Amino acid sequence: MTAPGPAARGPGAGRTSTQVGAALAGALLTCAALGSVYDLRADQEALLVRLGQPVAALNTPGAADAGLKLKLPLIDRVIRFDRRAQTVQADPIEAITADGRPVLIDAFLHYRILQPLRTYQAAGDGKAASERLSQMLNAALRETVAQGPYSSLVSGDRDAQLQQARAAVSAEAAADGLGVEIIDVGLSHLDPTPPQVQAIVHRMQAAETAKAAAIRAAGEQQKQQMMAQADKDAGVIRATAIGQSEAIWGQGDAGRADILAKAYGEDPSFAHFYQAMRAYEGGLGDKQTTLVLSPNSAFFEAFQKGPGAGR
């Protein structure tokens, strides 16, 4: 069985091709229409560039023509420029001061585009102009920082150096025809470089270590002095206590002797008995001592006669 030829496909095939073509044409017209319309804000200026050449300046100062506008699709290009003040944050750089100290600088500048046509001719667009200004700012700061000591960056002289850098960027931007106004230059951060930070940390650690050692030495010396004084005071207290104790013991012995003398004088037999008891206590008080004596020994006379013997 053979397939039908083109003539046998019927009228529906022609209608399908026509519909596809119409759809493609409609899509192209829609894209062209969309590509021919653009919006311009009131805070923007713009250049209409046709085939690489600026043909019109739009929404310039005094011309209030912001809003929807038309251009030729695929031929015209609209390059917008912000009228407002803008900020360029430069990349951090290292610079060397006049006294040889490296510093890490993070700077910024504020600028405004005054002549979009010159900005386009010199840089292409606002983003490219910002990159050019960032490079100019870093170069000006390196040169300015190299002219003064480190102390000038951390004192009131820094403002003068920043104004000098602003003037240098302004002059270079004017020479390059950027069509911008440099409003201000400032520093976001001013820090020592990493090697400097490490050296500062080491110096601080050494200083704190030396300070701690001095404190410990002073504390040890004070401890030794306090211990010596305490030993001295303890010796004085012990000597005083021993003296007082001996004096009290002396007074007690004297009183005891006086009492014994009186007791001996009043009752000699009791005195004899008391002395015998003391002798027994001294001779028999030690459990390790063994005495072998006769029951009739004079040593036991006090036991035999009792305290009243001899009265």
Long-range contacts (C-beta under 8 A, 24 or more apart in sequence): 31-73, 32-73, 32-74, 33-73, 35-71, 35-73, 35-74, 36-70, 36-71, 36-72, 36-73, 37-68, 37-69, 37-70, 37-71, 38-68, 38-69, 38-70, 38-71, 38-78, 39-67, 39-68, 39-69, 40-65, 40-66, 40-67, 40-69, 40-78, 40-80, 41-66, 42-66, 43-82, 43-83, 43-84, 44-80, 44-81, 44-82, 44-83, 45-80, 45-81, 45-83, 45-113, 45-116, 46-78, 46-79, 46-80, 46-81, 46-116, 47-78, 47-79, 47-81, 47-116, 47-117, 47-120, 48-76, 48-77, 48-78, 49-76, 49-77, 49-78, 49-79, 49-120, 50-75, 50-76, 50-77, 51-75, 54-117, 54-120, 57-116, 57-117, 79-116, 79-120, 79-125, 80-126, 81-113, 81-116, 81-119, 81-125, 81-126, 82-113, 82-126, 83-112, 83-113, 84-112, 85-110, 85-111, 85-112, 85-183, 86-110, 86-111, 86-112, 86-113, 86-126, 86-130, 88-130, 88-133, 88-134, 88-137, 89-134, 89-188, 90-134, 90-137, 90-138, 90-141, 91-134, 91-138, 92-189, 93-138, 93-141, 93-142, 94-193, 95-141, 95-142, 95-145, 95-146, 96-145, 96-146, 97-145, 97-146, 97-148, 97-149, 97-150, 97-152, 97-153, 98-146, 98-147, 98-148, 98-149, 99-149, 99-150, 101-149, 101-150, 101-196, 102-192, 102-193, 102-195, 102-196, 103-145, 103-150, 103-153, 103-190, 103-191, 103-192, 103-193, 104-189, 104-190, 104-191, 104-192, 104-193, 104-194, 105-141, 105-145, 105-187, 105-189, 105-190, 106-187, 106-188, 106-189, 106-190, 106-191, 107-137, 107-138, 107-141, 107-165, 107-185, 107-186, 107-187, 107-188, 108-137, 108-185, 108-186, 108-187, 108-188, 109-133, 109-137, 109-166, 109-169, 109-182, 109-183, 109-184, 109-185, 109-186, 110-182, 110-183, 110-184, 110-185, 111-173, 111-180, 111-181, 111-182, 111-183, 112-180, 112-181, 112-183, 113-179, 113-180, 114-179, 114-180, 114-181, 115-179, 115-180, 116-179, 117-179, 118-177, 118-178, 118-179, 119-178, 119-179, 119-180, 121-177, 122-176, 122-177, 122-178, 122-179, 123-178, 129-178, 129-180, 132-173, 132-176, 132-178, 133-169, 133-173, 133-178, 133-180, 133-182, 136-168, 136-169, 136-172, 136-173, 137-165, 137-169, 137-185, 140-164, 140-165, 140-166, 140-168, 140-169, 140-172, 141-165, 143-168, 144-168, 153-190, 154-190, 158-187, 162-186, 162-187, 267-311, 268-310, 269-307, 269-308, 269-309, 269-310, 269-311, 270-307, 272-302, 272-310, 273-302, 273-306, 273-307, 273-309, 276-301, 276-302, 277-302
